[in-house]
């Protein structure tokens, strides 16, 4: 029997995430760029405090196990 793998959504502008150790803080992707090292980086902002921002590599955001993407229709 063939099984389909769960298809992961790639990070995109407007996508929202939360970090497992602080689930009440929602981070939204503001912009994306490719750094001189060739890695894609994302600038995220805190939805509750938009002046609070951080930059992460896409790999860290998607593969570290620290962040979970919220569903598009989560209403948060």
mmCIF file as gemmi writes it, N, C-alpha and C atoms, coordinates in Angstrom:
data_model
loop_
_atom_site.group_PDB
_atom_site.id
_atom_site.type_symbol
_atom_site.label_atom_id
_atom_site.label_alt_id
_atom_site.label_comp_id
_atom_site.label_asym_id
_atom_site.label_entity_id
_atom_site.label_seq_id
_atom_site.pdbx_PDB_ins_code
_atom_site.Cartn_x
_atom_site.Cartn_y
_atom_site.Cartn_z
_atom_site.occupancy
_atom_site.B_iso_or_equiv
_atom_site.pdbx_formal_charge
_atom_site.auth_seq_id
_atom_site.auth_asym_id
_atom_site.pdbx_PDB_model_num
ATOM 1 N N . UNK Axp A 1 ? 0.832 -1.16 0 1 0 ? 1 A 1
ATOM 2 C CA . UNK Axp A 1 ? 0 0 0 1 0 ? 1 A 1
ATOM 3 C C . UNK Axp A 1 ? 0.889 1.239 0 1 0 ? 1 A 1
ATOM 4 N N . UNK Axp A 2 ? 0.587 2.175 -0.852 1 0 ? 2 A 1
ATOM 5 C CA . UNK Axp A 2 ? 1.338 3.422 -0.9 1 0 ? 2 A 1
ATOM 6 C C . UNK Axp A 2 ? 0.74 4.418 0.083 1 0 ? 2 A 1
ATOM 7 N N . UNK Axp A 3 ? 1.606 5.094 0.775 1 0 ? 3 A 1
ATOM 8 C CA . UNK Axp A 3 ? 1.143 6.115 1.714 1 0 ? 3 A 1
ATOM 9 C C . UNK Axp A 3 ? 1.697 7.46 1.299 1 0 ? 3 A 1
ATOM 10 N N . UNK Axp A 4 ? 0.883 8.445 1.423 1 0 ? 4 A 1
ATOM 11 C CA . UNK Axp A 4 ? 1.33 9.804 1.113 1 0 ? 4 A 1
ATOM 12 C C . UNK Axp A 4 ? 1.989 10.406 2.34 1 0 ? 4 A 1
ATOM 13 N N . UNK Axp A 5 ? 3.068 11.073 2.093 1 0 ? 5 A 1
ATOM 14 C CA . UNK Axp A 5 ? 3.708 11.797 3.178 1 0 ? 5 A 1
ATOM 15 C C . UNK Axp A 5 ? 2.966 13.103 3.38 1 0 ? 5 A 1
ATOM 16 N N . UNK Axp A 6 ? 2.929 13.543 4.61 1 0 ? 6 A 1
ATOM 17 C CA . UNK Axp A 6 ? 2.293 14.823 4.903 1 0 ? 6 A 1
ATOM 18 C C . UNK Axp A 6 ? 3.145 15.92 4.274 1 0 ? 6 A 1
ATOM 19 N N . UNK Axp A 7 ? 2.544 16.689 3.408 1 0 ? 7 A 1
ATOM 20 C CA . UNK Axp A 7 ? 3.28 17.728 2.712 1 0 ? 7 A 1
ATOM 21 C C . UNK Axp A 7 ? 3.415 18.944 3.617 1 0 ? 7 A 1
ATOM 22 N N . UNK Axp A 8 ? 4.669 19.37 3.846 1 0 ? 8 A 1
ATOM 23 C CA . UNK Axp A 8 ? 4.931 20.52 4.686 1 0 ? 8 A 1
ATOM 24 C C . UNK Axp A 8 ? 4.844 21.784 3.847 1 0 ? 8 A 1
ATOM 25 N N . UNK Axp A 9 ? 4.267 22.798 4.437 1 0 ? 9 A 1
ATOM 26 C CA . UNK Axp A 9 ? 4.19 24.083 3.769 1 0 ? 9 A 1
ATOM 27 C C . UNK Axp A 9 ? 5.5 24.822 3.963 1 0 ? 9 A 1
ATOM 28 N N . UNK Axp A 10 ? 6.016 25.36 2.898 1 0 ? 10 A 1
ATOM 29 C CA . UNK Axp A 10 ? 7.234 26.152 2.988 1 0 ? 10 A 1
ATOM 30 C C . UNK Axp A 10 ? 6.875 27.518 3.559 1 0 ? 10 A 1
ATOM 31 N N . UNK Axp A 11 ? 7.786 28.09 4.319 1 0 ? 11 A 1
ATOM 32 C CA . UNK Axp A 11 ? 7.558 29.402 4.918 1 0 ? 11 A 1
ATOM 33 C C . UNK Axp A 11 ? 7.274 30.431 3.824 1 0 ? 11 A 1
ATOM 34 N N . UNK Axp A 12 ? 6.372 31.358 4.139 1 0 ? 12 A 1
ATOM 35 C CA . UNK Axp A 12 ? 6.023 32.416 3.198 1 0 ? 12 A 1
ATOM 36 C C . UNK Axp A 12 ? 5.624 33.657 3.988 1 0 ? 12 A 1
ATOM 37 N N . UNK Axp A 13 ? 5.672 34.802 3.336 1 0 ? 13 A 1
ATOM 38 C CA . UNK Axp A 13 ? 5.286 36.05 3.985 1 0 ? 13 A 1
ATOM 39 C C . UNK Axp A 13 ? 3.836 35.938 4.453 1 0 ? 13 A 1
ATOM 40 N N . UNK Axp A 14 ? 3.594 36.313 5.696 1 0 ? 14 A 1
ATOM 41 C CA . UNK Axp A 14 ? 2.255 36.232 6.277 1 0 ? 14 A 1
ATOM 42 C C . UNK Axp A 14 ? 2.009 34.969 7.08 1 0 ? 14 A 1
ATOM 43 N N . UNK Axp A 15 ? 2.859 33.956 6.92 1 0 ? 15 A 1
ATOM 44 C CA . UNK Axp A 15 ? 2.694 32.718 7.695 1 0 ? 15 A 1
ATOM 45 C C . UNK Axp A 15 ? 2.973 33.006 9.165 1 0 ? 15 A 1
ATOM 46 N N . UNK Axp A 16 ? 2.231 32.344 10.036 1 0 ? 16 A 1
ATOM 47 C CA . UNK Axp A 16 ? 2.385 32.555 11.473 1 0 ? 16 A 1
ATOM 48 C C . UNK Axp A 16 ? 2.871 31.288 12.157 1 0 ? 16 A 1
ATOM 49 N N . UNK Axp A 17 ? 3.714 31.498 13.177 1 0 ? 17 A 1
ATOM 50 C CA . UNK Axp A 17 ? 4.343 30.412 13.919 1 0 ? 17 A 1
ATOM 51 C C . UNK Axp A 17 ? 4.296 30.717 15.405 1 0 ? 17 A 1
ATOM 52 N N . UNK Axp A 18 ? 4.422 29.671 16.212 1 0 ? 18 A 1
ATOM 53 C CA . UNK Axp A 18 ? 4.67 29.873 17.628 1 0 ? 18 A 1
ATOM 54 C C . UNK Axp A 18 ? 5.828 28.985 18.024 1 0 ? 18 A 1
ATOM 55 N N . UNK Axp A 19 ? 6.533 29.44 19.038 1 0 ? 19 A 1
ATOM 56 C CA . UNK Axp A 19 ? 7.663 28.674 19.56 1 0 ? 19 A 1
ATOM 57 C C . UNK Axp A 19 ? 7.148 27.818 20.714 1 0 ? 19 A 1
ATOM 58 N N . UNK Axp A 20 ? 7.591 26.588 20.803 1 0 ? 20 A 1
ATOM 59 C CA . UNK Axp A 20 ? 7.059 25.639 21.778 1 0 ? 20 A 1
ATOM 60 C C . UNK Axp A 20 ? 7.231 26.084 23.221 1 0 ? 20 A 1
ATOM 61 N N . UNK Axp A 21 ? 8.309 26.787 23.542 1 0 ? 21 A 1
ATOM 62 C CA . UNK Axp A 21 ? 8.511 27.213 24.929 1 0 ? 21 A 1
ATOM 63 C C . UNK Axp A 21 ? 7.732 28.48 25.289 1 0 ? 21 A 1
ATOM 64 N N . UNK Axp A 22 ? 7.169 29.166 24.276 1 0 ? 22 A 1
ATOM 65 C CA . UNK Axp A 22 ? 6.347 30.362 24.515 1 0 ? 22 A 1
ATOM 66 C C . UNK Axp A 22 ? 5.157 30.354 23.559 1 0 ? 22 A 1
ATOM 67 N N . UNK Axp A 23 ? 4.216 29.433 23.754 1 0 ? 23 A 1
ATOM 68 C CA . UNK Axp A 23 ? 3.129 29.249 22.788 1 0 ? 23 A 1
ATOM 69 C C . UNK Axp A 23 ? 2.165 30.433 22.665 1 0 ? 23 A 1
ATOM 70 N N . UNK Axp A 24 ? 2.169 31.342 23.627 1 0 ? 24 A 1
ATOM 71 C CA . UNK Axp A 24 ? 1.265 32.488 23.541 1 0 ? 24 A 1
ATOM 72 C C . UNK Axp A 24 ? 1.801 33.594 22.632 1 0 ? 24 A 1
ATOM 73 N N . UNK Axp A 25 ? 3.066 33.54 22.31 1 0 ? 25 A 1
ATOM 74 C CA . UNK Axp A 25 ? 3.654 34.561 21.443 1 0 ? 25 A 1
ATOM 75 C C . UNK Axp A 25 ? 3.59 34.06 20 1 0 ? 25 A 1
ATOM 76 N N . UNK Axp A 26 ? 2.896 34.81 19.163 1 0 ? 26 A 1
ATOM 77 C CA . UNK Axp A 26 ? 2.732 34.44 17.758 1 0 ? 26 A 1
ATOM 78 C C . UNK Axp A 26 ? 3.672 35.292 16.926 1 0 ? 26 A 1
ATOM 79 N N . UNK Axp A 27 ? 4.414 34.631 16.059 1 0 ? 27 A 1
ATOM 80 C CA . UNK Axp A 27 ? 5.365 35.294 15.164 1 0 ? 27 A 1
ATOM 81 C C . UNK Axp A 27 ? 4.866 35.195 13.737 1 0 ? 27 A 1
ATOM 82 N N . UNK Axp A 28 ? 4.931 36.299 13.014 1 0 ? 28 A 1
ATOM 83 C CA . UNK Axp A 28 ? 4.499 36.323 11.62 1 0 ? 28 A 1
ATOM 84 C C . UNK Axp A 28 ? 5.677 36.683 10.723 1 0 ? 28 A 1
ATOM 85 N N . UNK Axp A 29 ? 5.77 36.015 9.576 1 0 ? 29 A 1
ATOM 86 C CA . UNK Axp A 29 ? 6.855 36.289 8.629 1 0 ? 29 A 1
ATOM 87 C C . UNK Axp A 29 ? 6.574 37.618 7.944 1 0 ? 29 A 1
ATOM 88 N N . UNK Axp A 30 ? 7.51 38.557 8.106 1 0 ? 30 A 1
ATOM 89 C CA . UNK Axp A 30 ? 7.399 39.883 7.521 1 0 ? 30 A 1
ATOM 90 C C . UNK Axp A 30 ? 8.039 39.934 6.139 1 0 ? 30 A 1
ATOM 91 N N . UNK Axp A 31 ? 9.235 39.352 6.036 1 0 ? 31 A 1
ATOM 92 C CA . UNK Axp A 31 ? 9.932 39.348 4.751 1 0 ? 31 A 1
ATOM 93 C C . UNK Axp A 31 ? 10.948 38.213 4.724 1 0 ? 31 A 1
ATOM 94 N N . UNK Axp A 32 ? 11.452 37.959 3.524 1 0 ? 32 A 1
ATOM 95 C CA . UNK Axp A 32 ? 12.415 36.879 3.305 1 0 ? 32 A 1
ATOM 96 C C . UNK Axp A 32 ? 13.526 37.402 2.413 1 0 ? 32 A 1
ATOM 97 N N . UNK Axp A 33 ? 14.734 36.872 2.607 1 0 ? 33 A 1
ATOM 98 C CA . UNK Axp A 33 ? 15.857 37.234 1.735 1 0 ? 33 A 1
ATOM 99 C C . UNK Axp A 33 ? 16.886 36.118 1.739 1 0 ? 33 A 1
ATOM 100 N N . UNK Axp A 34 ? 17.723 36.121 0.735 1 0 ? 34 A 1
ATOM 101 C CA . UNK Axp A 34 ? 18.825 35.164 0.663 1 0 ? 34 A 1
ATOM 102 C C . UNK Axp A 34 ? 20.093 35.911 1.043 1 0 ? 34 A 1
ATOM 103 N N . UNK Axp A 35 ? 20.768 35.431 2.073 1 0 ? 35 A 1
ATOM 104 C CA . UNK Axp A 35 ? 21.987 36.067 2.573 1 0 ? 35 A 1
ATOM 105 C C . UNK Axp A 35 ? 23.176 35.721 1.673 1 0 ? 35 A 1
ATOM 106 N N . UNK Axp A 36 ? 24.294 36.382 1.94 1 0 ? 36 A 1
ATOM 107 C CA . UNK Axp A 36 ? 25.496 36.162 1.125 1 0 ? 36 A 1
ATOM 108 C C . UNK Axp A 36 ? 25.995 34.724 1.207 1 0 ? 36 A 1
ATOM 109 N N . UNK Axp A 37 ? 25.619 34.019 2.276 1 0 ? 37 A 1
ATOM 110 C CA . UNK Axp A 37 ? 26.025 32.613 2.41 1 0 ? 37 A 1
ATOM 111 C C . UNK Axp A 37 ? 25.123 31.67 1.627 1 0 ? 37 A 1
ATOM 112 N N . UNK Axp A 38 ? 24.1 32.245 0.95 1 0 ? 38 A 1
ATOM 113 C CA . UNK Axp A 38 ? 23.206 31.448 0.13 1 0 ? 38 A 1
ATOM 114 C C . UNK Axp A 38 ? 22.016 30.874 0.882 1 0 ? 38 A 1
ATOM 115 N N . UNK Axp A 39 ? 21.925 31.12 2.182 1 0 ? 39 A 1
ATOM 116 C CA . UNK Axp A 39 ? 20.817 30.611 2.982 1 0 ? 39 A 1
ATOM 117 C C . UNK Axp A 39 ? 19.662 31.607 2.992 1 0 ? 39 A 1
ATOM 118 N N . UNK Axp A 40 ? 18.446 31.08 2.907 1 0 ? 40 A 1
ATOM 119 C CA . UNK Axp A 40 ? 17.258 31.928 2.988 1 0 ? 40 A 1
ATOM 120 C C . UNK Axp A 40 ? 16.998 32.255 4.461 1 0 ? 40 A 1
ATOM 121 N N . UNK Axp A 41 ? 16.79 33.54 4.721 1 0 ? 41 A 1
ATOM 122 C CA . UNK Axp A 41 ? 16.475 34.012 6.07 1 0 ? 41 A 1
ATOM 123 C C . UNK Axp A 41 ? 15.115 34.683 6.067 1 0 ? 41 A 1
ATOM 124 N N . UNK Axp A 42 ? 14.467 34.651 7.231 1 0 ? 42 A 1
ATOM 125 C CA . UNK Axp A 42 ? 13.143 35.233 7.393 1 0 ? 42 A 1
ATOM 126 C C . UNK Axp A 42 ? 13.19 36.246 8.523 1 0 ? 42 A 1
ATOM 127 N N . UNK Axp A 43 ? 12.536 37.37 8.323 1 0 ? 43 A 1
ATOM 128 C CA . UNK Axp A 43 ? 12.365 38.339 9.395 1 0 ? 43 A 1
ATOM 129 C C . UNK Axp A 43 ? 10.946 38.156 9.914 1 0 ? 43 A 1
ATOM 130 N N . UNK Axp A 44 ? 10.846 37.869 11.21 1 0 ? 44 A 1
ATOM 131 C CA . UNK Axp A 44 ? 9.551 37.651 11.846 1 0 ? 44 A 1
ATOM 132 C C . UNK Axp A 44 ? 9.287 38.769 12.846 1 0 ? 44 A 1
ATOM 133 N N . UNK Axp A 45 ? 8.005 39.081 13.039 1 0 ? 45 A 1
ATOM 134 C CA . UNK Axp A 45 ? 7.651 40.047 14.073 1 0 ? 45 A 1
ATOM 135 C C . UNK Axp A 45 ? 6.622 39.441 15.008 1 0 ? 45 A 1
ATOM 136 N N . UNK Axp A 46 ? 6.645 39.93 16.248 1 0 ? 46 A 1
ATOM 137 C CA . UNK Axp A 46 ? 5.71 39.499 17.275 1 0 ? 46 A 1
ATOM 138 C C . UNK Axp A 46 ? 4.373 40.166 16.982 1 0 ? 46 A 1
ATOM 139 N N . UNK Axp A 47 ? 3.325 39.386 16.77 1 0 ? 47 A 1
ATOM 140 C CA . UNK Axp A 47 ? 2.013 39.913 16.399 1 0 ? 47 A 1
ATOM 141 C C . UNK Axp A 47 ? 1.477 40.859 17.474 1 0 ? 47 A 1
ATOM 142 N N . UNK Axp A 48 ? 1.723 40.59 18.75 1 0 ? 48 A 1
ATOM 143 C CA . UNK Axp A 48 ? 1.238 41.435 19.841 1 0 ? 48 A 1
ATOM 144 C C . UNK Axp A 48 ? 2.06 42.715 20.006 1 0 ? 48 A 1
ATOM 145 N N . UNK Axp A 49 ? 3.328 42.652 19.62 1 0 ? 49 A 1
ATOM 146 C CA . UNK Axp A 49 ? 4.239 43.787 19.75 1 0 ? 49 A 1
ATOM 147 C C . UNK Axp A 49 ? 5.043 43.9 18.449 1 0 ? 49 A 1
ATOM 148 N N . UNK Axp A 50 ? 4.465 44.506 17.417 1 0 ? 50 A 1
ATOM 149 C CA . UNK Axp A 50 ? 5.069 44.508 16.076 1 0 ? 50 A 1
ATOM 150 C C . UNK Axp A 50 ? 6.474 45.092 15.969 1 0 ? 50 A 1
ATOM 151 N N . UNK Axp A 51 ? 6.922 45.872 16.952 1 0 ? 51 A 1
ATOM 152 C CA . UNK Axp A 51 ? 8.284 46.403 16.876 1 0 ? 51 A 1
ATOM 153 C C . UNK Axp A 51 ? 9.322 45.372 17.308 1 0 ? 51 A 1
ATOM 154 N N . UNK Axp A 52 ? 8.873 44.269 17.914 1 0 ? 52 A 1
ATOM 155 C CA . UNK Axp A 52 ? 9.783 43.195 18.314 1 0 ? 52 A 1
ATOM 156 C C . UNK Axp A 52 ? 9.948 42.256 17.124 1 0 ? 52 A 1
ATOM 157 N N . UNK Axp A 53 ? 11.184 42.165 16.65 1 0 ? 53 A 1
ATOM 158 C CA . UNK Axp A 53 ? 11.467 41.352 15.463 1 0 ? 53 A 1
ATOM 159 C C . UNK Axp A 53 ? 12.659 40.449 15.699 1 0 ? 53 A 1
ATOM 160 N N . UNK Axp A 54 ? 12.744 39.41 14.896 1 0 ? 54 A 1
ATOM 161 C CA . UNK Axp A 54 ? 13.911 38.541 14.917 1 0 ? 54 A 1
ATOM 162 C C . UNK Axp A 54 ? 14.126 37.961 13.531 1 0 ? 54 A 1
ATOM 163 N N . UNK Axp A 55 ? 15.359 37.558 13.282 1 0 ? 55 A 1
ATOM 164 C CA . UNK Axp A 55 ? 15.733 36.972 12.004 1 0 ? 55 A 1
ATOM 165 C C . UNK Axp A 55 ? 16.19 35.539 12.238 1 0 ? 55 A 1
ATOM 166 N N . UNK Axp A 56 ? 15.64 34.626 11.454 1 0 ? 56 A 1
ATOM 167 C CA . UNK Axp A 56 ? 16.005 33.215 11.541 1 0 ? 56 A 1
ATOM 168 C C . UNK Axp A 56 ? 16.265 32.671 10.143 1 0 ? 56 A 1
ATOM 169 N N . UNK Axp A 57 ? 17.108 31.659 10.058 1 0 ? 57 A 1
ATOM 170 C CA . UNK Axp A 57 ? 17.228 30.975 8.773 1 0 ? 57 A 1
ATOM 171 C C . UNK Axp A 57 ? 15.969 30.149 8.573 1 0 ? 57 A 1
ATOM 172 N N . UNK Axp A 58 ? 15.602 29.938 7.332 1 0 ? 58 A 1
ATOM 173 C CA . UNK Axp A 58 ? 14.415 29.132 7.04 1 0 ? 58 A 1
ATOM 174 C C . UNK Axp A 58 ? 14.598 27.722 7.587 1 0 ? 58 A 1
ATOM 175 N N . UNK Axp A 59 ? 15.803 27.218 7.494 1 0 ? 59 A 1
ATOM 176 C CA . UNK Axp A 59 ? 16.085 25.877 7.995 1 0 ? 59 A 1
ATOM 177 C C . UNK Axp A 59 ? 15.822 25.778 9.502 1 0 ? 59 A 1
ATOM 178 N N . UNK Axp A 60 ? 16.24 26.778 10.263 1 0 ? 60 A 1
ATOM 179 C CA . UNK Axp A 60 ? 16.001 26.778 11.704 1 0 ? 60 A 1
ATOM 180 C C . UNK Axp A 60 ? 14.509 26.813 12.006 1 0 ? 60 A 1
ATOM 181 N N . UNK Axp A 61 ? 13.8 27.669 11.296 1 0 ? 61 A 1
ATOM 182 C CA . UNK Axp A 61 ? 12.365 27.795 11.531 1 0 ? 61 A 1
ATOM 183 C C . UNK Axp A 61 ? 11.624 26.495 11.235 1 0 ? 61 A 1
ATOM 184 N N . UNK Axp A 62 ? 11.958 25.848 10.142 1 0 ? 62 A 1
ATOM 185 C CA . UNK Axp A 62 ? 11.208 24.677 9.695 1 0 ? 62 A 1
ATOM 186 C C . UNK Axp A 62 ? 11.716 23.344 10.228 1 0 ? 62 A 1
ATOM 187 N N . UNK Axp A 63 ? 12.996 23.253 10.586 1 0 ? 63 A 1
ATOM 188 C CA . UNK Axp A 63 ? 13.57 21.947 10.894 1 0 ? 63 A 1
ATOM 189 C C . UNK Axp A 63 ? 14.106 21.77 12.311 1 0 ? 63 A 1
ATOM 190 N N . UNK Axp A 64 ? 14.106 22.832 13.117 1 0 ? 64 A 1
ATOM 191 C CA . UNK Axp A 64 ? 14.709 22.727 14.453 1 0 ? 64 A 1
ATOM 192 C C . UNK Axp A 64 ? 13.801 22.036 15.461 1 0 ? 64 A 1
ATOM 193 N N . UNK Axp A 65 ? 12.497 21.952 15.158 1 0 ? 65 A 1
ATOM 194 C CA . UNK Axp A 65 ? 11.56 21.378 16.104 1 0 ? 65 A 1
ATOM 195 C C . UNK Axp A 65 ? 11.119 22.362 17.181 1 0 ? 65 A 1
ATOM 196 N N . UNK Axp A 66 ? 11.587 23.622 17.089 1 0 ? 66 A 1
ATOM 197 C CA . UNK Axp A 66 ? 11.241 24.634 18.082 1 0 ? 66 A 1
ATOM 198 C C . UNK Axp A 66 ? 9.974 25.404 17.713 1 0 ? 66 A 1
ATOM 199 N N . UNK Axp A 67 ? 9.63 25.437 16.425 1 0 ? 67 A 1
ATOM 200 C CA . UNK Axp A 67 ? 8.517 26.246 15.948 1 0 ? 67 A 1
ATOM 201 C C . UNK Axp A 67 ? 7.465 25.382 15.252 1 0 ? 67 A 1
ATOM 202 N N . UNK Axp A 68 ? 6.214 25.788 15.395 1 0 ? 68 A 1
ATOM 203 C CA . UNK Axp A 68 ? 5.11 25.133 14.701 1 0 ? 68 A 1
ATOM 204 C C . UNK Axp A 68 ? 4.338 26.187 13.934 1 0 ? 68 A 1
ATOM 205 N N . UNK Axp A 69 ? 4.036 25.882 12.683 1 0 ? 69 A 1
ATOM 206 C CA . UNK Axp A 69 ? 3.254 26.806 11.861 1 0 ? 69 A 1
ATOM 207 C C . UNK Axp A 69 ? 1.783 26.691 12.242 1 0 ? 69 A 1
ATOM 208 N N . UNK Axp A 70 ? 1.135 27.837 12.34 1 0 ? 70 A 1
ATOM 209 C CA . UNK Axp A 70 ? -0.299 27.861 12.62 1 0 ? 70 A 1
ATOM 210 C C . UNK Axp A 70 ? -1.072 27.68 11.325 1 0 ? 70 A 1
ATOM 211 N N . UNK Axp A 71 ? -2.236 27.051 11.398 1 0 ? 71 A 1
ATOM 212 C CA . UNK Axp A 71 ? -3.065 26.912 10.184 1 0 ? 71 A 1
ATOM 213 C C . UNK Axp A 71 ? -3.461 28.285 9.656 1 0 ? 71 A 1
ATOM 214 N N . UNK Axp A 72 ? -3.648 28.376 8.365 1 0 ? 72 A 1
ATOM 215 C CA . UNK Axp A 72 ? -4.014 29.642 7.72 1 0 ? 72 A 1
ATOM 216 C C . UNK Axp A 72 ? -5.269 30.256 8.307 1 0 ? 72 A 1
ATOM 217 N N . UNK Axp A 73 ? -6.225 29.448 8.681 1 0 ? 73 A 1
ATOM 218 C CA . UNK Axp A 73 ? -7.514 29.942 9.16 1 0 ? 73 A 1
ATOM 219 C C . UNK Axp A 73 ? -7.63 29.92 10.678 1 0 ? 73 A 1
ATOM 220 N N . UNK Axp A 74 ? -6.501 30.058 11.383 1 0 ? 74 A 1
ATOM 221 C CA . UNK Axp A 74 ? -6.522 29.953 12.837 1 0 ? 74 A 1
ATOM 222 C C . UNK Axp A 74 ? -7.163 31.157 13.519 1 0 ? 74 A 1
ATOM 223 N N . UNK Axp A 75 ? -7.249 32.285 12.822 1 0 ? 75 A 1
ATOM 224 C CA . UNK Axp A 75 ? -7.886 33.462 13.392 1 0 ? 75 A 1
ATOM 225 C C . UNK Axp A 75 ? -7.05 34.19 14.407 1 0 ? 75 A 1
ATOM 226 N N . UNK Axp A 76 ? -5.793 33.812 14.56 1 0 ? 76 A 1
ATOM 227 C CA . UNK Axp A 76 ? -4.911 34.479 15.518 1 0 ? 76 A 1
ATOM 228 C C . UNK Axp A 76 ? -4.13 35.591 14.863 1 0 ? 76 A 1
